[in-house]
Amino acid sequence: MLYPFHLFQGANEQSNRKPTRGELIIGSEFLQQLIQLFEIKTIVAVGNTAQATLNFIGIASSKVRHPSYGGKTQFSKGIKAVSTG
């Protein structure tokens, strides 16, 4: 199953790519609405780009390693730490 907001390169749906500045700006509007709608209290940034975007729009977060490019183990440990801490 393909995640609806997963950014990929060309036709390769299994690849990853960094979002453009325009995509980040558009996405931040929806993110802020979701946080308010569901009264989300804990935000976890998955990777540096997510954390930088959240910082840019003034949303506090905990950061975990992005699982791509060999980061799966660190990602799992980070999620576990956030969920138990």
HTML snippet that shows the backbone in 3Dmol.js (N, CA, C, O; Angstrom):
<script src="https://3Dmol.org/build/3Dmol-min.js"></script>
<div id="view" style="width:600px;height:400px;position:relative"></div>
<script>
const pdb = `
ATOM      1  N   MET A   1       0.840  -1.178   0.000  1.00  0.00           N
ATOM      2  CA  MET A   1       0.000   0.000   0.000  1.00  0.00           C
ATOM      3  C   MET A   1       0.886   1.243   0.000  1.00  0.00           C
ATOM      4  O   MET A   1       1.884   1.302   0.719  1.00  0.00           O
ATOM      5  N   LEU A   2       0.530   2.201  -0.782  1.00  0.00           N
ATOM      6  CA  LEU A   2       1.287   3.443  -0.900  1.00  0.00           C
ATOM      7  C   LEU A   2       0.694   4.485   0.042  1.00  0.00           C
ATOM      8  O   LEU A   2      -0.509   4.744   0.012  1.00  0.00           O
ATOM      9  N   TYR A   3       1.547   5.084   0.883  1.00  0.00           N
ATOM     10  CA  TYR A   3       1.110   6.151   1.784  1.00  0.00           C
ATOM     11  C   TYR A   3       0.724   7.353   0.933  1.00  0.00           C
ATOM     12  O   TYR A   3       1.473   7.722   0.027  1.00  0.00           O
ATOM     13  N   PRO A   4      -0.427   7.978   1.198  1.00  0.00           N
ATOM     14  CA  PRO A   4      -0.911   9.034   0.310  1.00  0.00           C
ATOM     15  C   PRO A   4      -0.024  10.262   0.196  1.00  0.00           C
ATOM     16  O   PRO A   4      -0.131  10.995  -0.788  1.00  0.00           O
ATOM     17  N   PHE A   5       0.848  10.514   1.168  1.00  0.00           N
ATOM     18  CA  PHE A   5       1.704  11.688   1.099  1.00  0.00           C
ATOM     19  C   PHE A   5       3.157  11.322   0.854  1.00  0.00           C
ATOM     20  O   PHE A   5       4.052  12.145   1.047  1.00  0.00           O
ATOM     21  N   HIS A   6       3.393  10.089   0.429  1.00  0.00           N
ATOM     22  CA  HIS A   6       4.758   9.620   0.181  1.00  0.00           C
ATOM     23  C   HIS A   6       5.286  10.227  -1.111  1.00  0.00           C
ATOM     24  O   HIS A   6       4.681  10.068  -2.171  1.00  0.00           O
ATOM     25  N   LEU A   7       6.410  10.919  -1.022  1.00  0.00           N
ATOM     26  CA  LEU A   7       7.022  11.534  -2.195  1.00  0.00           C
ATOM     27  C   LEU A   7       8.049  10.585  -2.786  1.00  0.00           C
ATOM     28  O   LEU A   7       8.929  10.093  -2.080  1.00  0.00           O
ATOM     29  N   PHE A   8       7.935  10.329  -4.078  1.00  0.00           N
ATOM     30  CA  PHE A   8       8.853   9.408  -4.736  1.00  0.00           C
ATOM     31  C   PHE A   8       9.392  10.022  -6.018  1.00  0.00           C
ATOM     32  O   PHE A   8       8.870  11.022  -6.513  1.00  0.00           O
ATOM     33  N   GLN A   9      10.447   9.406  -6.548  1.00  0.00           N
ATOM     34  CA  GLN A   9      11.130   9.912  -7.737  1.00  0.00           C
ATOM     35  C   GLN A   9      10.558   9.252  -8.985  1.00  0.00           C
ATOM     36  O   GLN A   9      10.502   8.027  -9.085  1.00  0.00           O
ATOM     37  N   GLY A  10      10.134  10.081  -9.932  1.00  0.00           N
ATOM     38  CA  GLY A  10       9.621   9.567 -11.191  1.00  0.00           C
ATOM     39  C   GLY A  10       8.470   8.596 -10.990  1.00  0.00           C
ATOM     40  O   GLY A  10       7.531   8.878 -10.246  1.00  0.00           O
ATOM     41  N   ALA A  11       8.546   7.444 -11.661  1.00  0.00           N
ATOM     42  CA  ALA A  11       7.504   6.423 -11.553  1.00  0.00           C
ATOM     43  C   ALA A  11       7.822   5.374 -10.495  1.00  0.00           C
ATOM     44  O   ALA A  11       7.029   4.458 -10.279  1.00  0.00           O
ATOM     45  N   ASN A  12       8.967   5.494  -9.832  1.00  0.00           N
ATOM     46  CA  ASN A  12       9.379   4.507  -8.836  1.00  0.00           C
ATOM     47  C   ASN A  12       8.741   4.815  -7.486  1.00  0.00           C
ATOM     48  O   ASN A  12       9.275   5.612  -6.715  1.00  0.00           O
ATOM     49  N   GLU A  13       7.599   4.187  -7.195  1.00  0.00           N
ATOM     50  CA  GLU A  13       6.868   4.435  -5.959  1.00  0.00           C
ATOM     51  C   GLU A  13       7.602   3.927  -4.722  1.00  0.00           C
ATOM     52  O   GLU A  13       7.208   4.255  -3.603  1.00  0.00           O
ATOM     53  N   GLN A  14       8.650   3.143  -4.895  1.00  0.00           N
ATOM     54  CA  GLN A  14       9.419   2.624  -3.762  1.00  0.00           C
ATOM     55  C   GLN A  14      10.597   3.531  -3.399  1.00  0.00           C
ATOM     56  O   GLN A  14      11.340   3.234  -2.462  1.00  0.00           O
ATOM     57  N   SER A  15      10.772   4.624  -4.127  1.00  0.00           N
ATOM     58  CA  SER A  15      11.877   5.543  -3.849  1.00  0.00           C
ATOM     59  C   SER A  15      11.408   6.649  -2.899  1.00  0.00           C
ATOM     60  O   SER A  15      10.218   6.772  -2.606  1.00  0.00           O
ATOM     61  N   ASN A  16      12.341   7.429  -2.437  1.00  0.00           N
ATOM     62  CA  ASN A  16      12.052   8.584  -1.588  1.00  0.00           C
ATOM     63  C   ASN A  16      12.664   9.823  -2.216  1.00  0.00           C
ATOM     64  O   ASN A  16      13.678   9.749  -2.909  1.00  0.00           O
ATOM     65  N   ARG A  17      12.035  10.964  -1.965  1.00  0.00           N
ATOM     66  CA  ARG A  17      12.642  12.224  -2.350  1.00  0.00           C
ATOM     67  C   ARG A  17      12.243  13.284  -1.331  1.00  0.00           C
ATOM     68  O   ARG A  17      11.216  13.179  -0.660  1.00  0.00           O
ATOM     69  N   LYS A  18      13.074  14.291  -1.239  1.00  0.00           N
ATOM     70  CA  LYS A  18      12.827  15.403  -0.339  1.00  0.00           C
ATOM     71  C   LYS A  18      11.723  16.279  -0.926  1.00  0.00           C
ATOM     72  O   LYS A  18      11.706  16.527  -2.132  1.00  0.00           O
ATOM     73  N   PRO A  19      10.811  16.745  -0.093  1.00  0.00           N
ATOM     74  CA  PRO A  19       9.753  17.611  -0.616  1.00  0.00           C
ATOM     75  C   PRO A  19      10.301  18.976  -1.033  1.00  0.00           C
ATOM     76  O   PRO A  19      11.305  19.455  -0.505  1.00  0.00           O
ATOM     77  N   THR A  20       9.618  19.574  -1.981  1.00  0.00           N
ATOM     78  CA  THR A  20       9.988  20.922  -2.408  1.00  0.00           C
ATOM     79  C   THR A  20       9.498  21.927  -1.358  1.00  0.00           C
ATOM     80  O   THR A  20       8.659  21.600  -0.519  1.00  0.00           O
ATOM     81  N   ARG A  21      10.021  23.129  -1.415  1.00  0.00           N
ATOM     82  CA  ARG A  21       9.582  24.176  -0.483  1.00  0.00           C
ATOM     83  C   ARG A  21       8.080  24.420  -0.629  1.00  0.00           C
ATOM     84  O   ARG A  21       7.378  24.592   0.367  1.00  0.00           O
ATOM     85  N   GLY A  22       7.595  24.433  -1.854  1.00  0.00           N
ATOM     86  CA  GLY A  22       6.157  24.636  -2.093  1.00  0.00           C
ATOM     87  C   GLY A  22       5.315  23.528  -1.474  1.00  0.00           C
ATOM     88  O   GLY A  22       4.264  23.791  -0.891  1.00  0.00           O
ATOM     89  N   GLU A  23       5.781  22.291  -1.603  1.00  0.00           N
ATOM     90  CA  GLU A  23       5.060  21.165  -0.997  1.00  0.00           C
ATOM     91  C   GLU A  23       5.045  21.275   0.522  1.00  0.00           C
ATOM     92  O   GLU A  23       4.043  20.950   1.160  1.00  0.00           O
ATOM     93  N   LEU A  24       6.160  21.736   1.106  1.00  0.00           N
ATOM     94  CA  LEU A  24       6.220  21.910   2.551  1.00  0.00           C
ATOM     95  C   LEU A  24       5.247  22.982   3.026  1.00  0.00           C
ATOM     96  O   LEU A  24       4.583  22.812   4.049  1.00  0.00           O
ATOM     97  N   ILE A  25       5.162  24.070   2.296  1.00  0.00           N
ATOM     98  CA  ILE A  25       4.254  25.158   2.671  1.00  0.00           C
ATOM     99  C   ILE A  25       2.802  24.698   2.590  1.00  0.00           C
ATOM    100  O   ILE A  25       2.021  24.946   3.508  1.00  0.00           O
ATOM    101  N   ILE A  26       2.441  24.037   1.510  1.00  0.00           N
ATOM    102  CA  ILE A  26       1.080  23.526   1.358  1.00  0.00           C
ATOM    103  C   ILE A  26       0.768  22.511   2.458  1.00  0.00           C
ATOM    104  O   ILE A  26      -0.294  22.563   3.080  1.00  0.00           O
ATOM    105  N   GLY A  27       1.695  21.596   2.689  1.00  0.00           N
ATOM    106  CA  GLY A  27       1.492  20.562   3.698  1.00  0.00           C
ATOM    107  C   GLY A  27       1.375  21.127   5.094  1.00  0.00           C
ATOM    108  O   GLY A  27       0.628  20.592   5.912  1.00  0.00           O
ATOM    109  N   SER A  28       2.099  22.204   5.389  1.00  0.00           N
ATOM    110  CA  SER A  28       2.060  22.777   6.738  1.00  0.00           C
ATOM    111  C   SER A  28       0.674  23.328   7.072  1.00  0.00           C
ATOM    112  O   SER A  28       0.258  23.291   8.230  1.00  0.00           O
ATOM    113  N   GLU A  29      -0.031  23.830   6.085  1.00  0.00           N
ATOM    114  CA  GLU A  29      -1.394  24.321   6.311  1.00  0.00           C
ATOM    115  C   GLU A  29      -2.308  23.183   6.743  1.00  0.00           C
ATOM    116  O   GLU A  29      -3.078  23.327   7.693  1.00  0.00           O
ATOM    117  N   PHE A  30      -2.225  22.054   6.048  1.00  0.00           N
ATOM    118  CA  PHE A  30      -3.045  20.899   6.399  1.00  0.00           C
ATOM    119  C   PHE A  30      -2.635  20.323   7.749  1.00  0.00           C
ATOM    120  O   PHE A  30      -3.487  19.905   8.534  1.00  0.00           O
ATOM    121  N   LEU A  31      -1.338  20.300   8.017  1.00  0.00           N
ATOM    122  CA  LEU A  31      -0.840  19.777   9.276  1.00  0.00           C
ATOM    123  C   LEU A  31      -1.390  20.569  10.453  1.00  0.00           C
ATOM    124  O   LEU A  31      -1.852  19.987  11.434  1.00  0.00           O
ATOM    125  N   GLN A  32      -1.343  21.871  10.362  1.00  0.00           N
ATOM    126  CA  GLN A  32      -1.859  22.706  11.440  1.00  0.00           C
ATOM    127  C   GLN A  32      -3.348  22.474  11.667  1.00  0.00           C
ATOM    128  O   GLN A  32      -3.812  22.476  12.807  1.00  0.00           O
ATOM    129  N   GLN A  33      -4.087  22.276  10.596  1.00  0.00           N
ATOM    130  CA  GLN A  33      -5.518  21.996  10.715  1.00  0.00           C
ATOM    131  C   GLN A  33      -5.763  20.639  11.376  1.00  0.00           C
ATOM    132  O   GLN A  33      -6.658  20.514  12.213  1.00  0.00           O
ATOM    133  N   LEU A  34      -4.978  19.622  11.010  1.00  0.00           N
ATOM    134  CA  LEU A  34      -5.129  18.295  11.621  1.00  0.00           C
ATOM    135  C   LEU A  34      -4.800  18.325  13.112  1.00  0.00           C
ATOM    136  O   LEU A  34      -5.489  17.698  13.917  1.00  0.00           O
ATOM    137  N   ILE A  35      -3.758  19.046  13.471  1.00  0.00           N
ATOM    138  CA  ILE A  35      -3.361  19.148  14.880  1.00  0.00           C
ATOM    139  C   ILE A  35      -4.493  19.770  15.693  1.00  0.00           C
ATOM    140  O   ILE A  35      -4.804  19.305  16.790  1.00  0.00           O
ATOM    141  N   GLN A  36      -5.101  20.809  15.158  1.00  0.00           N
ATOM    142  CA  GLN A  36      -6.215  21.454  15.863  1.00  0.00           C
ATOM    143  C   GLN A  36      -7.453  20.558  15.887  1.00  0.00           C
ATOM    144  O   GLN A  36      -8.094  20.411  16.928  1.00  0.00           O
ATOM    145  N   LEU A  37      -7.783  19.971  14.767  1.00  0.00           N
ATOM    146  CA  LEU A  37      -8.996  19.151  14.655  1.00  0.00           C
ATOM    147  C   LEU A  37      -8.977  17.971  15.619  1.00  0.00           C
ATOM    148  O   LEU A  37      -9.980  17.685  16.273  1.00  0.00           O
ATOM    149  N   PHE A  38      -7.843  17.290  15.710  1.00  0.00           N
ATOM    150  CA  PHE A  38      -7.740  16.102  16.546  1.00  0.00           C
ATOM    151  C   PHE A  38      -7.101  16.379  17.910  1.00  0.00           C
ATOM    152  O   PHE A  38      -6.842  15.454  18.681  1.00  0.00           O
ATOM    153  N   GLU A  39      -6.848  17.659  18.199  1.00  0.00           N
ATOM    154  CA  GLU A  39      -6.264  18.066  19.479  1.00  0.00           C
ATOM    155  C   GLU A  39      -5.010  17.248  19.813  1.00  0.00           C
ATOM    156  O   GLU A  39      -4.860  16.733  20.921  1.00  0.00           O
ATOM    157  N   ILE A  40      -4.131  17.146  18.839  1.00  0.00           N
ATOM    158  CA  ILE A  40      -2.893  16.369  18.977  1.00  0.00           C
ATOM    159  C   ILE A  40      -1.952  17.097  19.926  1.00  0.00           C
ATOM    160  O   ILE A  40      -1.692  18.290  19.765  1.00  0.00           O
ATOM    161  N   LYS A  41      -1.450  16.375  20.907  1.00  0.00           N
ATOM    162  CA  LYS A  41      -0.570  16.963  21.919  1.00  0.00           C
ATOM    163  C   LYS A  41       0.902  16.618  21.699  1.00  0.00           C
ATOM    164  O   LYS A  41       1.778  17.410  22.046  1.00  0.00           O
ATOM    165  N   THR A  42       1.185  15.450  21.129  1.00  0.00           N
ATOM    166  CA  THR A  42       2.561  15.008  20.923  1.00  0.00           C
ATOM    167  C   THR A  42       2.841  14.900  19.432  1.00  0.00           C
ATOM    168  O   THR A  42       2.130  14.203  18.708  1.00  0.00           O
ATOM    169  N   ILE A  43       3.867  15.585  18.981  1.00  0.00           N
ATOM    170  CA  ILE A  43       4.256  15.570  17.575  1.00  0.00           C
ATOM    171  C   ILE A  43       5.636  14.933  17.481  1.00  0.00           C
ATOM    172  O   ILE A  43       6.556  15.307  18.208  1.00  0.00           O
ATOM    173  N   VAL A  44       5.770  13.966  16.575  1.00  0.00           N
ATOM    174  CA  VAL A  44       7.056  13.319  16.339  1.00  0.00           C
ATOM    175  C   VAL A  44       7.483  13.625  14.905  1.00  0.00           C
ATOM    176  O   VAL A  44       6.781  13.286  13.952  1.00  0.00           O
ATOM    177  N   ALA A  45       8.622  14.259  14.767  1.00  0.00           N
ATOM    178  CA  ALA A  45       9.180  14.562  13.453  1.00  0.00           C
ATOM    179  C   ALA A  45      10.008  13.368  12.997  1.00  0.00           C
ATOM    180  O   ALA A  45      10.917  12.926  13.700  1.00  0.00           O
ATOM    181  N   VAL A  46       9.689  12.856  11.829  1.00  0.00           N
ATOM    182  CA  VAL A  46      10.434  11.726  11.283  1.00  0.00           C
ATOM    183  C   VAL A  46      11.490  12.281  10.335  1.00  0.00           C
ATOM    184  O   VAL A  46      11.232  12.495   9.151  1.00  0.00           O
ATOM    185  N   GLY A  47      12.696  12.512  10.884  1.00  0.00           N
ATOM    186  CA  GLY A  47      13.812  13.006  10.087  1.00  0.00           C
ATOM    187  C   GLY A  47      14.041  14.502  10.215  1.00  0.00           C
ATOM    188  O   GLY A  47      13.241  15.230  10.803  1.00  0.00           O
ATOM    189  N   ASN A  48      15.147  14.933   9.653  1.00  0.00           N
ATOM    190  CA  ASN A  48      15.581  16.331   9.737  1.00  0.00           C
ATOM    191  C   ASN A  48      14.667  17.288   8.991  1.00  0.00           C
ATOM    192  O   ASN A  48      14.399  18.387   9.475  1.00  0.00           O
ATOM    193  N   THR A  49      14.184  16.887   7.821  1.00  0.00           N
ATOM    194  CA  THR A  49      13.315  17.767   7.039  1.00  0.00           C
ATOM    195  C   THR A  49      12.021  18.024   7.784  1.00  0.00           C
ATOM    196  O   THR A  49      11.545  19.159   7.827  1.00  0.00           O
ATOM    197  N   ALA A  50      11.445  16.985   8.372  1.00  0.00           N
ATOM    198  CA  ALA A  50      10.207  17.145   9.136  1.00  0.00           C
ATOM    199  C   ALA A  50      10.435  18.069  10.325  1.00  0.00           C
ATOM    200  O   ALA A  50       9.620  18.952  10.595  1.00  0.00           O
ATOM    201  N   GLN A  51      11.536  17.867  11.032  1.00  0.00           N
ATOM    202  CA  GLN A  51      11.804  18.710  12.192  1.00  0.00           C
ATOM    203  C   GLN A  51      12.029  20.162  11.783  1.00  0.00           C
ATOM    204  O   GLN A  51      11.527  21.074  12.441  1.00  0.00           O
ATOM    205  N   ALA A  52      12.765  20.384  10.720  1.00  0.00           N
ATOM    206  CA  ALA A  52      13.015  21.752  10.249  1.00  0.00           C
ATOM    207  C   ALA A  52      11.707  22.431   9.841  1.00  0.00           C
ATOM    208  O   ALA A  52      11.511  23.613  10.123  1.00  0.00           O
ATOM    209  N   THR A  53      10.825  21.704   9.189  1.00  0.00           N
ATOM    210  CA  THR A  53       9.533  22.250   8.769  1.00  0.00           C
ATOM    211  C   THR A  53       8.681  22.595   9.981  1.00  0.00           C
ATOM    212  O   THR A  53       8.077  23.666  10.034  1.00  0.00           O
ATOM    213  N   LEU A  54       8.632  21.687  10.956  1.00  0.00           N
ATOM    214  CA  LEU A  54       7.855  21.948  12.166  1.00  0.00           C
ATOM    215  C   LEU A  54       8.408  23.152  12.909  1.00  0.00           C
ATOM    216  O   LEU A  54       7.642  23.986  13.392  1.00  0.00           O
ATOM    217  N   ASN A  55       9.722  23.253  13.009  1.00  0.00           N
ATOM    218  CA  ASN A  55      10.343  24.417  13.650  1.00  0.00           C
ATOM    219  C   ASN A  55       9.970  25.699  12.914  1.00  0.00           C
ATOM    220  O   ASN A  55       9.664  26.714  13.541  1.00  0.00           O
ATOM    221  N   PHE A  56       9.996  25.653  11.579  1.00  0.00           N
ATOM    222  CA  PHE A  56       9.690  26.813  10.750  1.00  0.00           C
ATOM    223  C   PHE A  56       8.275  27.331  11.000  1.00  0.00           C
ATOM    224  O   PHE A  56       8.043  28.540  10.995  1.00  0.00           O
ATOM    225  N   ILE A  57       7.332  26.418  11.219  1.00  0.00           N
ATOM    226  CA  ILE A  57       5.942  26.842  11.434  1.00  0.00           C
ATOM    227  C   ILE A  57       5.592  26.927  12.919  1.00  0.00           C
ATOM    228  O   ILE A  57       4.429  27.122  13.273  1.00  0.00           O
ATOM    229  N   GLY A  58       6.603  26.780  13.792  1.00  0.00           N
ATOM    230  CA  GLY A  58       6.407  27.006  15.213  1.00  0.00           C
ATOM    231  C   GLY A  58       5.754  25.876  15.983  1.00  0.00           C
ATOM    232  O   GLY A  58       5.082  26.115  16.987  1.00  0.00           O
ATOM    233  N   ILE A  59       5.942  24.649  15.526  1.00  0.00           N
ATOM    234  CA  ILE A  59       5.370  23.485  16.206  1.00  0.00           C
ATOM    235  C   ILE A  59       6.489  22.701  16.871  1.00  0.00           C
ATOM    236  O   ILE A  59       7.429  22.257  16.212  1.00  0.00           O
ATOM    237  N   ALA A  60       6.379  22.533  18.191  1.00  0.00           N
ATOM    238  CA  ALA A  60       7.377  21.770  18.942  1.00  0.00           C
ATOM    239  C   ALA A  60       7.227  20.292  18.638  1.00  0.00           C
ATOM    240  O   ALA A  60       6.113  19.798  18.462  1.00  0.00           O
ATOM    241  N   SER A  61       8.364  19.575  18.575  1.00  0.00           N
ATOM    242  CA  SER A  61       8.312  18.145  18.266  1.00  0.00           C
ATOM    243  C   SER A  61       9.517  17.421  18.841  1.00  0.00           C
ATOM    244  O   SER A  61      10.528  18.029  19.193  1.00  0.00           O
ATOM    245  N   SER A  62       9.379  16.111  18.925  1.00  0.00           N
ATOM    246  CA  SER A  62      10.503  15.226  19.203  1.00  0.00           C
ATOM    247  C   SER A  62      10.930  14.661  17.867  1.00  0.00           C
ATOM    248  O   SER A  62      10.088  14.365  17.019  1.00  0.00           O
ATOM    249  N   LYS A  63      12.250  14.505  17.664  1.00  0.00           N
ATOM    250  CA  LYS A  63      12.724  13.988  16.375  1.00  0.00           C
ATOM    251  C   LYS A  63      13.223  12.559  16.514  1.00  0.00           C
ATOM    252  O   LYS A  63      13.923  12.209  17.463  1.00  0.00           O
ATOM    253  N   VAL A  64      12.834  11.736  15.524  1.00  0.00           N
ATOM    254  CA  VAL A  64      13.392  10.390  15.398  1.00  0.00           C
ATOM    255  C   VAL A  64      14.051  10.281  14.027  1.00  0.00           C
ATOM    256  O   VAL A  64      13.728  11.033  13.107  1.00  0.00           O
ATOM    257  N   ARG A  65      14.957   9.356  13.907  1.00  0.00           N
ATOM    258  CA  ARG A  65      15.676   9.109  12.637  1.00  0.00           C
ATOM    259  C   ARG A  65      14.687   8.652  11.581  1.00  0.00           C
ATOM    260  O   ARG A  65      13.804   7.845  11.872  1.00  0.00           O
ATOM    261  N   HIS A  66      14.817   9.148  10.367  1.00  0.00           N
ATOM    262  CA  HIS A  66      13.996   8.673   9.251  1.00  0.00           C
ATOM    263  C   HIS A  66      14.437   7.256   8.919  1.00  0.00           C
ATOM    264  O   HIS A  66      15.637   6.982   8.902  1.00  0.00           O
ATOM    265  N   PRO A  67      13.501   6.342   8.652  1.00  0.00           N
ATOM    266  CA  PRO A  67      13.884   4.950   8.413  1.00  0.00           C
ATOM    267  C   PRO A  67      14.548   4.660   7.070  1.00  0.00           C
ATOM    268  O   PRO A  67      15.081   3.568   6.875  1.00  0.00           O
ATOM    269  N   SER A  68      14.526   5.605   6.148  1.00  0.00           N
ATOM    270  CA  SER A  68      15.134   5.338   4.838  1.00  0.00           C
ATOM    271  C   SER A  68      16.653   5.333   4.919  1.00  0.00           C
ATOM    272  O   SER A  68      17.243   5.820   5.884  1.00  0.00           O
ATOM    273  N   TYR A  69      17.256   4.786   3.912  1.00  0.00           N
ATOM    274  CA  TYR A  69      18.715   4.761   3.774  1.00  0.00           C
ATOM    275  C   TYR A  69      19.427   4.159   4.993  1.00  0.00           C
ATOM    276  O   TYR A  69      20.421   4.700   5.479  1.00  0.00           O
ATOM    277  N   GLY A  70      18.904   3.050   5.466  1.00  0.00           N
ATOM    278  CA  GLY A  70      19.563   2.317   6.547  1.00  0.00           C
ATOM    279  C   GLY A  70      19.236   2.778   7.948  1.00  0.00           C
ATOM    280  O   GLY A  70      19.928   2.391   8.890  1.00  0.00           O
ATOM    281  N   GLY A  71      18.211   3.587   8.123  1.00  0.00           N
ATOM    282  CA  GLY A  71      17.886   4.098   9.449  1.00  0.00           C
ATOM    283  C   GLY A  71      16.774   3.377  10.176  1.00  0.00           C
ATOM    284  O   GLY A  71      16.262   3.882  11.176  1.00  0.00           O
ATOM    285  N   LYS A  72      16.388   2.200   9.693  1.00  0.00           N
ATOM    286  CA  LYS A  72      15.235   1.496  10.271  1.00  0.00           C
ATOM    287  C   LYS A  72      15.409   1.183  11.756  1.00  0.00           C
ATOM    288  O   LYS A  72      14.481   1.392  12.538  1.00  0.00           O
ATOM    289  N   THR A  73      16.573   0.689  12.157  1.00  0.00           N
ATOM    290  CA  THR A  73      16.800   0.313  13.551  1.00  0.00           C
ATOM    291  C   THR A  73      16.741   1.540  14.453  1.00  0.00           C
ATOM    292  O   THR A  73      16.099   1.507  15.503  1.00  0.00           O
ATOM    293  N   GLN A  74      17.408   2.627  14.050  1.00  0.00           N
ATOM    294  CA  GLN A  74      17.387   3.854  14.848  1.00  0.00           C
ATOM    295  C   GLN A  74      15.977   4.443  14.916  1.00  0.00           C
ATOM    296  O   GLN A  74      15.568   4.972  15.950  1.00  0.00           O
ATOM    297  N   PHE A  75      15.239   4.347  13.810  1.00  0.00           N
ATOM    298  CA  PHE A  75      13.856   4.815  13.780  1.00  0.00           C
ATOM    299  C   PHE A  75      13.019   4.053  14.800  1.00  0.00           C
ATOM    300  O   PHE A  75      12.295   4.663  15.587  1.00  0.00           O
ATOM    301  N   SER A  76      13.111   2.732  14.793  1.00  0.00           N
ATOM    302  CA  SER A  76      12.341   1.903  15.717  1.00  0.00           C
ATOM    303  C   SER A  76      12.679   2.240  17.164  1.00  0.00           C
ATOM    304  O   SER A  76      11.786   2.357  18.003  1.00  0.00           O
ATOM    305  N   LYS A  77      13.961   2.396  17.452  1.00  0.00           N
ATOM    306  CA  LYS A  77      14.381   2.749  18.817  1.00  0.00           C
ATOM    307  C   LYS A  77      13.841   4.136  19.206  1.00  0.00           C
ATOM    308  O   LYS A  77      13.402   4.342  20.337  1.00  0.00           O
ATOM    309  N   GLY A  78      13.877   5.062  18.274  1.00  0.00           N
ATOM    310  CA  GLY A  78      13.375   6.411  18.545  1.00  0.00           C
ATOM    311  C   GLY A  78      11.888   6.433  18.825  1.00  0.00           C
ATOM    312  O   GLY A  78      11.439   7.101  19.756  1.00  0.00           O
ATOM    313  N   ILE A  79      11.120   5.708  18.029  1.00  0.00           N
ATOM    314  CA  ILE A  79       9.670   5.642  18.226  1.00  0.00           C
ATOM    315  C   ILE A  79       9.356   5.007  19.578  1.00  0.00           C
ATOM    316  O   ILE A  79       8.481   5.476  20.306  1.00  0.00           O
ATOM    317  N   LYS A  80      10.072   3.947  19.902  1.00  0.00           N
ATOM    318  CA  LYS A  80       9.863   3.286  21.192  1.00  0.00           C
ATOM    319  C   LYS A  80      10.166   4.241  22.345  1.00  0.00           C
ATOM    320  O   LYS A  80       9.416   4.296  23.319  1.00  0.00           O
ATOM    321  N   ALA A  81      11.256   4.988  22.237  1.00  0.00           N
ATOM    322  CA  ALA A  81      11.623   5.944  23.284  1.00  0.00           C
ATOM    323  C   ALA A  81      10.578   7.037  23.452  1.00  0.00           C
ATOM    324  O   ALA A  81      10.252   7.420  24.576  1.00  0.00           O
ATOM    325  N   VAL A  82      10.053   7.540  22.341  1.00  0.00           N
ATOM    326  CA  VAL A  82       9.039   8.591  22.408  1.00  0.00           C
ATOM    327  C   VAL A  82       7.747   8.039  23.014  1.00  0.00           C
ATOM    328  O   VAL A  82       7.099   8.717  23.812  1.00  0.00           O
ATOM    329  N   SER A  83       7.377   6.831  22.645  1.00  0.00           N
ATOM    330  CA  SER A  83       6.108   6.266  23.117  1.00  0.00           C
ATOM    331  C   SER A  83       6.140   5.828  24.571  1.00  0.00           C
ATOM    332  O   SER A  83       5.094   5.746  25.215  1.00  0.00           O
ATOM    333  N   THR A  84       7.330   5.546  25.097  1.00  0.00           N
ATOM    334  CA  THR A  84       7.425   5.118  26.491  1.00  0.00           C
ATOM    335  C   THR A  84       7.872   6.245  27.409  1.00  0.00           C
ATOM    336  O   THR A  84       7.781   6.133  28.632  1.00  0.00           O
ATOM    337  N   GLY A  85       8.350   7.319  26.821  1.00  0.00           N
ATOM    338  CA  GLY A  85       8.904   8.409  27.636  1.00  0.00           C
ATOM    339  C   GLY A  85       7.916   9.446  27.913  1.00  0.00           C
ATOM    340  O   GLY A  85       8.225  10.430  28.586  1.00  0.00           O
TER     341      GLY A  85
END
`;
const viewer = $3Dmol.createViewer("view");
viewer.addModel(pdb, "pdb");
viewer.setStyle({}, {cartoon: {color: "spectrum"}});
viewer.zoomTo();
viewer.render();
</script>
